[in-house]
Amino acid sequence: MNILYLLIPIGLVFLAGAIWLLLWAIRSGQYDDLEGPAFRVLMDDDDPRIPEYKPEQNSQKKSDSEQKQGDV
């Protein structure tokens, strides 16, 4: 029975901490947009960081090299 005098205040401290963390998360905007990141994964965006393959540049280089070899 004496242990309840210790466990009840500890439980209340944990409850207060959990409520504080929940309120902090809500105020800081953690729950503002729940669907946006899920749809962002599915979007097909043109990312400029990805190098693009342009066949006309490669064919241009080949034709230049073929011309040089033909000249020799």
JONORFEN-V582348 format. One record per residue. N is the residue number from 1. RES is the residue in one small letter. SS is DSSP state (hx for helix, st for strand, lp for the rest). PSI is psi in whole degrees, 0 to 359 (NA if undefined). Layout:
BEGIN
n->N res->RES ss->SS psi->PSI
n->N res->RES ss->SS psi->PSI
END
This chain:
BEGIN
n->1 res->m ss->lp psi->328
n->2 res->n ss->lp psi->334
n->3 res->i ss->lp psi->334
n->4 res->l ss->hx psi->330
n->5 res->y ss->hx psi->338
n->6 res->l ss->hx psi->318
n->7 res->l ss->hx psi->324
n->8 res->i ss->hx psi->312
n->9 res->p ss->hx psi->323
n->10 res->i ss->hx psi->318
n->11 res->g ss->hx psi->321
n->12 res->l ss->hx psi->324
n->13 res->v ss->hx psi->316
n->14 res->f ss->hx psi->320
n->15 res->l ss->hx psi->316
n->16 res->a ss->hx psi->321
n->17 res->g ss->hx psi->319
n->18 res->a ss->hx psi->319
n->19 res->i ss->hx psi->319
n->20 res->w ss->hx psi->317
n->21 res->l ss->hx psi->322
n->22 res->l ss->hx psi->314
n->23 res->l ss->hx psi->321
n->24 res->w ss->hx psi->316
n->25 res->a ss->hx psi->320
n->26 res->i ss->hx psi->316
n->27 res->r ss->hx psi->328
n->28 res->s ss->lp psi->359
n->29 res->g ss->lp psi->21
n->30 res->q ss->lp psi->335
n->31 res->y ss->lp psi->18
n->32 res->d ss->lp psi->307
n->33 res->d ss->lp psi->100
n->34 res->l ss->lp psi->335
n->35 res->e ss->lp psi->338
n->36 res->g ss->hx psi->308
n->37 res->p ss->hx psi->329
n->38 res->a ss->hx psi->320
n->39 res->f ss->hx psi->332
n->40 res->r ss->hx psi->329
n->41 res->v ss->hx psi->325
n->42 res->l ss->hx psi->344
n->43 res->m ss->lp psi->143
n->44 res->d ss->lp psi->86
n->45 res->d ss->lp psi->146
n->46 res->d ss->lp psi->107
n->47 res->d ss->lp psi->117
n->48 res->p ss->lp psi->347
n->49 res->r ss->lp psi->342
n->50 res->i ss->lp psi->124
n->51 res->p ss->lp psi->139
n->52 res->e ss->lp psi->145
n->53 res->y ss->lp psi->118
n->54 res->k ss->lp psi->105
n->55 res->p ss->hx psi->333
n->56 res->e ss->hx psi->330
n->57 res->q ss->hx psi->318
n->58 res->n ss->hx psi->321
n->59 res->s ss->hx psi->326
n->60 res->q ss->hx psi->317
n->61 res->k ss->hx psi->321
n->62 res->k ss->hx psi->318
n->63 res->s ss->hx psi->324
n->64 res->d ss->hx psi->317
n->65 res->s ss->hx psi->326
n->66 res->e ss->hx psi->324
n->67 res->q ss->hx psi->320
n->68 res->k ss->hx psi->321
n->69 res->q ss->hx psi->327
n->70 res->g ss->hx psi->332
n->71 res->d ss->hx psi->335
n->72 res->v ss->lp psi->NA
END
